[in-house]
Amino acid sequence: MFTHEGPTLRELAVQAFSSTMRGYDLLAPKFDLTPYRTPDRVLEAVADAVRPLGPFDRGLDVCCGTGAGVGVLRRLCRERVTGVDFSAGMLGVARAAYAGHTGGPAADWVRADALALPFRGAFDLALSFGAFGHFLPDERPGLFGQVYEALRPGGQFVFPVAAPPAVGSRAYWSLLGFDVAMRARNALWRPPFVMYYRTFPLAGVVDDLVRTGFAVRLLPLEEFGRRPDGSPRARLVVAARG
């Protein structure tokens, strides 16, 4: 839910009719006061699931935003961590939030497009939270290819994926309605603001990762329970570079 301290309706409207980058520059100062920030519960569950996969020396948060994933990496990596994002506003908030933080490796902040990462063979671990809706399906192979190149051989790319809501549920109609509205907005208004909730199906994602060269496995995040059919409500995708 939005709070009184979060962005106003007018501010959200201005963001929605901006480009994706400009929209996040505008939202950055209040982003952590919105429901869009990855919940601490998800961050903790991913950290707990990834820790046994280590050890890790250097970590990369892809599309780091205000740095929630960097906080996870600082608990998992021994040497240095890096957050990369294309929004100068989001990076500014992240940099300020971690200034002077002790108790973990230092953090670097790099402004770059995730489809053109300036890294080659630099990291043992890459992760990402809540960013994949900003990439259209035909951009996924390019994104995964950039992360693959940024990892060292044997490096791992990890991210959580929630099970889709049941057809006909309130969540199902809410996400469908959002995506339909966003498609209408982008058909009628320029520049586009790319953000969709239903363009990242697990089967297609795994296929794209495998075609990129990753070896993929799925780990249940048991903290979020299971659906009536016994399948996990959330999984951790672990994609290892060969």
C-alpha positions as CSV (number, residue, x, y, z in Angstrom):
1,M,0.0,0.0,0.0
2,F,1.1,3.6,-0.6
3,T,1.7,5.7,2.5
4,H,1.2,9.5,3.1
5,E,5.0,9.8,2.9
6,G,5.1,8.1,-0.5
7,P,4.5,9.6,-4.0
8,T,1.4,11.6,-4.6
9,L,-1.1,10.6,-7.3
10,R,0.1,13.5,-9.4
11,E,3.7,12.4,-9.0
12,L,2.8,8.9,-10.1
13,A,0.9,10.2,-13.1
14,V,3.9,12.3,-14.2
15,Q,6.1,9.2,-13.8
16,A,3.7,7.0,-15.8
17,F,3.8,9.4,-18.8
18,S,7.5,9.7,-18.8
19,S,10.1,7.3,-20.3
20,T,11.1,4.3,-18.2
21,M,14.4,6.0,-17.3
22,R,13.0,9.4,-16.6
23,G,10.1,7.9,-14.6
24,Y,12.5,6.2,-12.2
25,D,14.6,9.3,-11.9
26,L,11.5,11.1,-10.7
27,L,10.3,8.3,-8.4
28,A,13.7,7.6,-6.9
29,P,13.5,9.8,-3.8
30,K,10.3,8.1,-2.7
31,F,10.7,4.7,-4.3
32,D,11.4,2.9,-1.0
33,L,8.1,4.2,0.4
34,T,6.1,2.4,-2.4
35,P,4.9,-1.2,-2.7
36,Y,7.4,-1.5,-5.7
37,R,10.4,-2.0,-3.4
38,T,11.2,-5.7,-3.0
39,P,9.9,-6.8,0.5
40,D,12.4,-7.7,3.1
41,R,10.8,-11.1,3.4
42,V,11.8,-11.9,-0.2
43,L,15.3,-10.5,0.3
44,E,15.8,-12.6,3.4
45,A,14.5,-15.8,1.7
46,V,16.8,-15.3,-1.3
47,A,19.8,-14.6,0.9
48,D,19.2,-17.8,2.9
49,A,18.8,-19.9,-0.2
50,V,21.9,-18.5,-2.0
51,R,24.3,-18.7,1.0
52,P,24.9,-22.4,0.8
53,L,25.7,-22.1,-3.0
54,G,28.9,-20.1,-2.2
55,P,31.4,-18.9,-1.2
56,F,31.4,-15.8,-3.4
57,D,33.9,-13.1,-3.7
58,R,32.4,-10.5,-6.0
59,G,28.7,-9.8,-6.6
60,L,26.6,-7.9,-9.1
61,D,23.0,-6.5,-8.6
62,V,21.5,-6.2,-12.1
63,C,19.1,-3.2,-12.2
64,C,19.8,-2.4,-8.6
65,G,17.4,0.5,-8.2
66,T,17.9,1.9,-4.7
67,G,20.1,-1.0,-3.7
68,A,18.0,-3.5,-1.8
69,G,19.8,-6.4,-3.6
70,V,23.2,-4.9,-2.9
71,G,22.4,-5.3,0.8
72,V,21.9,-9.0,0.1
73,L,25.2,-9.2,-1.8
74,R,27.1,-7.5,1.0
75,R,26.1,-10.4,3.3
76,L,27.1,-13.0,0.8
77,C,30.3,-11.8,-0.9
78,R,33.7,-11.4,0.6
79,E,35.5,-8.9,-1.5
80,R,33.3,-6.3,-3.4
81,V,29.8,-5.8,-4.7
82,T,28.5,-3.7,-7.6
83,G,25.1,-2.2,-8.3
84,V,24.2,-1.3,-11.9
85,D,21.2,0.6,-13.1
86,F,20.4,3.0,-15.9
87,S,18.6,5.5,-13.7
88,A,20.9,8.2,-12.2
89,G,18.2,9.1,-9.7
90,M,17.9,5.5,-8.3
91,L,21.7,5.2,-8.2
92,G,22.0,8.5,-6.3
93,V,19.5,7.2,-3.6
94,A,21.4,3.9,-3.4
95,R,24.8,5.6,-3.1
96,A,23.5,7.8,-0.3
97,A,21.9,5.0,1.5
98,Y,25.1,2.9,1.7
99,A,27.5,5.8,2.4
100,G,29.6,4.9,5.4
101,H,28.0,1.5,5.9
102,T,30.3,-1.0,7.6
103,G,30.1,-4.7,8.2
104,G,30.4,-5.9,4.6
105,P,32.4,-5.3,1.4
106,A,32.5,-2.0,-0.3
107,A,29.9,-1.2,-2.9
108,D,30.5,0.3,-6.3
109,W,27.7,2.0,-8.3
110,V,27.7,1.9,-12.1
111,R,25.3,3.6,-14.4
112,A,24.7,1.4,-17.5
113,D,22.0,-0.3,-19.5
114,A,21.5,-3.9,-18.5
115,L,21.5,-4.7,-22.2
116,A,25.0,-3.3,-22.6
117,L,26.8,-4.2,-19.3
118,P,30.4,-2.9,-19.1
119,F,31.7,-6.1,-17.4
120,R,33.4,-9.2,-18.6
121,G,34.2,-12.2,-16.4
122,A,34.2,-10.1,-13.3
123,F,31.7,-11.7,-10.9
124,D,31.0,-14.9,-9.0
125,L,27.4,-14.1,-8.3
126,A,24.8,-11.9,-10.0
127,L,21.2,-11.4,-8.8
128,S,18.2,-9.3,-9.7
129,F,15.0,-8.3,-7.9
130,G,11.8,-7.0,-9.5
131,A,13.4,-5.7,-12.8
132,F,12.4,-8.2,-15.4
133,G,9.0,-6.6,-16.2
134,H,11.1,-3.8,-17.8
135,F,12.3,-6.1,-20.6
136,L,10.2,-7.2,-23.4
137,P,10.3,-11.0,-24.2
138,D,12.5,-10.5,-27.3
139,E,15.0,-8.6,-25.1
140,R,15.5,-11.5,-22.6
141,P,18.1,-13.4,-24.6
142,G,20.2,-10.2,-24.9
143,L,19.8,-9.5,-21.1
144,F,20.8,-13.0,-20.2
145,G,23.7,-12.9,-22.6
146,Q,25.0,-9.7,-20.9
147,V,24.8,-11.3,-17.5
148,Y,26.5,-14.5,-18.8
149,E,29.4,-12.4,-20.0
150,A,29.7,-10.5,-16.8
151,L,30.1,-13.8,-14.8
152,R,33.3,-15.8,-14.3
153,P,33.2,-19.4,-15.4
154,G,31.1,-21.2,-12.8
155,G,29.5,-18.0,-11.7
156,Q,25.8,-18.0,-10.8
157,F,22.9,-15.8,-11.8
158,V,20.0,-16.0,-9.3
159,F,16.6,-14.5,-9.0
160,P,13.2,-15.3,-7.4
161,V,10.1,-16.0,-9.5
162,A,6.6,-16.2,-8.0
163,A,4.1,-18.7,-9.3
164,P,1.4,-17.1,-11.4
165,P,-1.9,-16.3,-9.6
166,A,-4.7,-18.7,-10.2
167,V,-6.9,-17.8,-13.2
168,G,-9.9,-15.8,-12.1
169,S,-8.4,-14.7,-8.8
170,R,-8.2,-11.1,-7.7
171,A,-4.5,-11.1,-8.3
172,Y,-4.9,-12.5,-11.8
173,W,-7.4,-9.8,-12.8
174,S,-5.3,-7.1,-11.2
175,L,-2.1,-8.0,-13.1
176,L,-4.0,-8.6,-16.3
177,G,-5.7,-5.2,-16.0
178,F,-2.3,-3.4,-15.3
179,D,-0.7,-5.0,-18.4
180,V,-3.7,-4.1,-20.6
181,A,-3.6,-0.5,-19.4
182,M,0.1,-0.3,-19.9
183,R,-0.1,-1.7,-23.4
184,A,-2.8,0.9,-24.2
185,R,-0.7,3.7,-22.8
186,N,2.3,2.6,-24.8
187,A,0.3,2.4,-28.0
188,L,-1.0,5.9,-27.6
189,W,1.8,7.8,-25.9
190,R,5.5,8.3,-26.5
191,P,8.0,7.8,-25.1
192,P,7.0,4.3,-23.8
193,F,7.2,3.2,-20.2
194,V,8.0,-0.5,-20.3
195,M,6.6,-2.4,-17.3
196,Y,4.6,-5.6,-17.5
197,Y,3.8,-8.3,-15.0
198,R,2.9,-11.1,-17.3
199,T,5.8,-11.2,-19.8
200,F,8.2,-13.4,-17.7
201,P,6.8,-17.0,-17.7
202,L,9.1,-19.4,-16.0
203,A,9.2,-22.0,-18.8
204,G,10.2,-19.4,-21.4
205,V,12.7,-17.9,-19.0
206,V,14.4,-21.2,-18.4
207,D,14.5,-21.9,-22.1
208,D,16.2,-18.6,-22.8
209,L,18.7,-19.1,-20.0
210,V,19.6,-22.6,-21.4
211,R,20.0,-21.3,-24.9
212,T,22.3,-18.6,-23.6
213,G,24.6,-21.3,-22.1
214,F,23.5,-21.5,-18.5
215,A,22.8,-24.7,-16.6
216,V,19.6,-24.1,-14.8
217,R,18.0,-25.5,-11.6
218,L,15.0,-24.4,-9.6
219,L,15.0,-24.3,-5.8
220,P,11.7,-23.9,-3.9
221,L,11.5,-21.0,-1.5
222,E,9.7,-22.8,1.2
223,E,9.1,-19.7,3.3
224,F,6.3,-18.8,0.9
225,G,4.5,-22.2,1.2
226,R,2.9,-24.3,-1.6
227,R,-0.2,-24.0,-3.7
228,P,-3.0,-26.5,-3.4
229,D,-1.5,-28.6,-6.2
230,G,1.7,-28.9,-4.1
231,S,3.9,-26.7,-6.3
232,P,5.9,-23.9,-4.7
233,R,4.5,-20.4,-4.5
234,A,8.0,-19.1,-5.2
235,R,11.2,-20.5,-6.6
236,L,14.7,-19.4,-6.9
237,V,16.2,-19.7,-10.4
238,V,19.9,-20.6,-10.2
239,A,21.6,-20.3,-13.5
240,A,25.3,-21.3,-13.6
241,R,27.7,-20.2,-16.3
242,G,29.6,-23.1,-17.9
